[in-house]
Amino acid sequence: TTIRSKARRVRKMPEAQPAFQFVDLRQQQQTAQLGMWTFIATEVLFFGGLILAYCVYRTGNPDGFAEAARHTKIVIGAINTGVLLTSSFLVAWAVTVARLRQSGIASVLLWLAALLGLGFLALKGIEYAIEYHEHLVPALNFAYGGPNAASVYLFFCFYFIATGLHALHVAIGIVVLAVIGRQARRGLYSDRYHAPATVAALYWHFVDVVWVFLFALIYLPGRAS
């Protein structure tokens, strides 16, 4: 009886149909992936400009930037790196099982990845709160003395702009993963159609890669000296 009920549920799963402007599902999926890669290319230019500016100013103020980096919370940053890398693995796993029509597993993996994203934001909020109490927030609560005060101020301007924009991207990704997880739960994805899950995974992997670069640039300088 259980096997028959499962078979009936499989038969009742809706078969995806291409949108009217596409010839078939393959063309629709290729177009979706091309669109996401184009979006990622624009985001690379955006974050690349921030990183380039950081590198230029760090070259001109090496001592001040190293001094400022030592005030970042490397333990929280390292934990957040592990959190995002784990979530990226879960998303990749979810896409694989979604293509195998294992809807329940795919949805759980996507929701777990979204939950890890929420954990990332929570830790980042704690980190921001600590830095506020340490008077390291430019324009709002900054009080730092010493010969490198101007460089430290500049460093934390970059820090809050870059990590804040990244956190916004994480928040958007959390919503996307939650929605895709709900759709996966309904059995909408298969080996023939999984474009939404695939492009969501591409976006989430990009967010993770950006964080790896930010972690290396923000938290690691000056630690060995």
C-alpha positions as CSV (number, residue, x, y, z in Angstrom):
1,T,0.0,0.0,0.0
2,T,2.8,2.4,0.9
3,I,4.6,1.7,-2.4
4,R,1.4,2.3,-4.4
5,S,0.6,5.6,-2.6
6,K,4.2,6.7,-3.3
7,A,3.8,5.7,-6.9
8,R,0.6,7.7,-7.2
9,R,2.2,10.8,-5.7
10,V,5.1,10.5,-8.2
11,R,2.6,10.3,-11.1
12,K,0.7,13.3,-9.8
13,M,3.9,15.5,-9.7
14,P,3.4,18.3,-12.2
15,E,5.5,18.1,-15.3
16,A,7.3,21.4,-16.0
17,Q,6.5,23.1,-19.3
18,P,8.7,25.7,-20.9
19,A,7.5,29.3,-20.9
20,F,5.9,30.5,-24.2
21,Q,9.0,32.3,-25.4
22,F,11.2,29.2,-25.2
23,V,11.3,26.2,-27.6
24,D,11.9,23.6,-24.8
25,L,13.0,23.3,-21.2
26,R,16.7,22.9,-22.2
27,Q,16.7,26.3,-23.9
28,Q,14.9,27.9,-20.9
29,Q,17.4,26.5,-18.5
30,Q,20.4,27.6,-20.6
31,T,18.9,31.1,-20.9
32,A,18.4,31.2,-17.1
33,Q,22.0,30.2,-16.4
34,L,23.3,32.7,-18.9
35,G,21.3,35.4,-17.2
36,M,22.7,34.5,-13.8
37,W,26.2,34.4,-15.1
38,T,25.7,37.9,-16.6
39,F,24.4,39.1,-13.3
40,I,27.4,37.6,-11.5
41,A,29.7,39.3,-14.0
42,T,28.2,42.7,-13.1
43,E,28.5,41.9,-9.4
44,V,32.2,40.9,-9.9
45,L,32.7,44.4,-11.4
46,F,31.0,45.9,-8.4
47,F,32.8,44.1,-5.7
48,G,36.0,44.1,-7.7
49,G,35.9,47.9,-7.7
50,L,35.6,47.9,-3.9
51,I,38.4,45.4,-3.5
52,L,40.6,47.4,-5.9
53,A,40.1,50.6,-4.0
54,Y,40.9,48.7,-0.8
55,C,44.1,47.4,-2.2
56,V,45.2,50.8,-3.5
57,Y,44.6,52.5,-0.1
58,R,46.2,49.6,1.8
59,T,49.3,49.9,-0.4
60,G,49.5,53.6,0.6
61,N,48.7,52.9,4.3
62,P,50.1,49.5,5.1
63,D,50.8,50.1,8.8
64,G,47.5,51.7,9.5
65,F,45.5,49.0,7.7
66,A,47.4,46.2,9.5
67,E,46.8,47.9,12.8
68,A,43.1,48.3,12.0
69,A,42.8,44.7,10.8
70,R,44.0,43.5,14.2
71,H,40.9,45.0,15.7
72,T,38.6,42.8,13.6
73,K,37.1,39.7,15.3
74,I,38.9,36.9,13.5
75,V,37.2,34.1,15.4
76,I,33.7,35.3,14.3
77,G,35.0,35.8,10.8
78,A,36.5,32.3,10.6
79,I,33.3,30.8,12.0
80,N,31.2,32.7,9.4
81,T,33.6,31.4,6.7
82,G,32.9,27.9,7.8
83,V,29.2,28.6,8.0
84,L,29.0,29.9,4.4
85,L,31.2,27.1,3.0
86,T,29.0,24.5,4.6
87,S,25.8,26.2,3.3
88,S,27.3,26.2,-0.2
89,F,27.9,22.5,0.1
90,L,24.3,21.9,1.2
91,V,23.0,23.9,-1.8
92,A,25.1,22.0,-4.3
93,W,23.9,18.7,-2.7
94,A,20.3,20.0,-2.9
95,V,20.5,20.7,-6.6
96,T,21.9,17.2,-7.2
97,V,19.1,15.4,-5.3
98,A,16.4,17.7,-6.8
99,R,17.4,16.5,-10.2
100,L,16.8,12.9,-8.9
101,R,13.3,14.0,-7.8
102,Q,14.2,13.5,-4.1
103,S,12.0,16.5,-3.3
104,G,11.9,16.2,0.5
105,I,15.7,15.9,0.9
106,A,16.3,18.8,-1.5
107,S,13.9,21.1,0.4
108,V,15.5,20.2,3.7
109,L,19.0,20.9,2.4
110,L,17.9,24.3,1.0
111,W,16.2,25.3,4.2
112,L,19.3,24.2,6.2
113,A,21.4,26.4,3.9
114,A,19.1,29.3,4.5
115,L,19.2,28.7,8.2
116,L,23.0,28.8,8.1
117,G,22.7,32.1,6.2
118,L,20.6,33.4,9.1
119,G,23.3,32.3,11.5
120,F,25.9,34.2,9.4
121,L,23.8,37.4,9.7
122,A,23.3,36.9,13.4
123,L,27.1,36.5,14.0
124,K,27.8,39.5,11.8
125,G,25.3,41.5,13.8
126,I,27.0,40.5,17.0
127,E,30.3,41.5,15.5
128,Y,28.9,44.9,14.5
129,A,27.6,45.5,18.0
130,I,31.0,44.7,19.5
131,E,32.7,47.1,17.1
132,Y,30.2,49.8,17.9
133,H,30.9,49.5,21.6
134,E,34.6,49.7,20.8
135,H,34.0,53.0,19.0
136,L,35.1,51.6,15.6
137,V,32.1,52.7,13.5
138,P,32.9,55.6,11.2
139,A,30.4,58.5,11.2
140,L,28.4,57.0,14.0
141,N,30.7,56.1,16.9
142,F,34.4,56.3,16.0
143,A,37.1,57.2,18.6
144,Y,40.5,56.0,17.8
145,G,43.8,57.7,18.8
146,G,47.3,57.3,17.6
147,P,49.4,58.3,14.5
148,N,47.4,55.9,12.3
149,A,43.9,57.0,13.3
150,A,43.1,58.3,9.8
151,S,44.2,55.0,8.2
152,V,42.2,53.0,10.7
153,Y,39.1,55.2,10.0
154,L,39.6,54.6,6.2
155,F,39.9,50.8,6.8
156,F,36.7,50.6,8.8
157,C,34.9,52.7,6.2
158,F,35.7,50.0,3.7
159,Y,35.0,47.2,6.2
160,F,31.4,48.4,6.9
161,I,30.6,49.2,3.3
162,A,31.9,45.9,1.9
163,T,30.6,43.6,4.6
164,G,27.3,45.5,4.8
165,L,26.7,45.0,1.0
166,H,27.7,41.4,1.3
167,A,25.3,40.9,4.2
168,L,22.5,42.4,2.0
169,H,23.4,39.8,-0.7
170,V,23.3,37.1,1.9
171,A,19.8,38.2,3.1
172,I,18.5,38.2,-0.5
173,G,20.0,34.7,-1.0
174,I,18.3,33.4,2.2
175,V,14.9,34.5,0.8
176,V,15.7,32.9,-2.6
177,L,16.8,29.6,-1.0
178,A,13.7,29.5,1.2
179,V,11.4,30.0,-1.8
180,I,13.3,27.4,-3.9
181,G,13.1,25.0,-1.0
182,R,9.3,25.4,-0.9
183,Q,9.1,24.7,-4.7
184,A,11.4,21.7,-4.3
185,R,9.1,20.4,-1.6
186,R,6.2,20.5,-4.1
187,G,8.3,18.3,-6.5
188,L,8.7,20.9,-9.2
189,Y,12.3,20.0,-10.1
190,S,13.7,17.0,-12.0
191,D,16.5,16.1,-14.3
192,R,14.5,17.8,-17.1
193,Y,13.8,21.0,-15.2
194,H,15.9,22.5,-12.4
195,A,16.8,25.9,-13.6
196,P,15.6,27.9,-10.6
197,A,17.5,25.7,-8.2
198,T,20.6,25.8,-10.4
199,V,20.7,29.6,-10.7
200,A,20.0,30.0,-7.0
201,A,23.0,27.8,-6.3
202,L,25.2,29.9,-8.6
203,Y,24.2,33.0,-6.8
204,W,24.8,31.5,-3.4
205,H,28.2,30.1,-4.4
206,F,29.1,33.6,-5.7
207,V,28.2,35.1,-2.3
208,D,30.4,32.6,-0.6
209,V,33.4,33.3,-2.9
210,V,33.0,37.1,-2.2
211,W,33.1,36.4,1.5
212,V,36.3,34.3,1.2
213,F,38.0,37.3,-0.5
214,L,36.7,39.7,2.1
215,F,37.8,37.5,4.9
216,A,41.4,37.3,3.5
217,L,41.5,41.1,3.0
218,I,39.9,42.3,6.2
219,Y,40.7,39.8,8.9
220,L,44.2,38.4,8.1
221,P,46.5,41.5,7.5
222,G,48.7,42.3,10.4
223,R,48.0,39.1,12.3
224,A,51.5,37.6,11.9
225,S,53.4,40.7,13.0
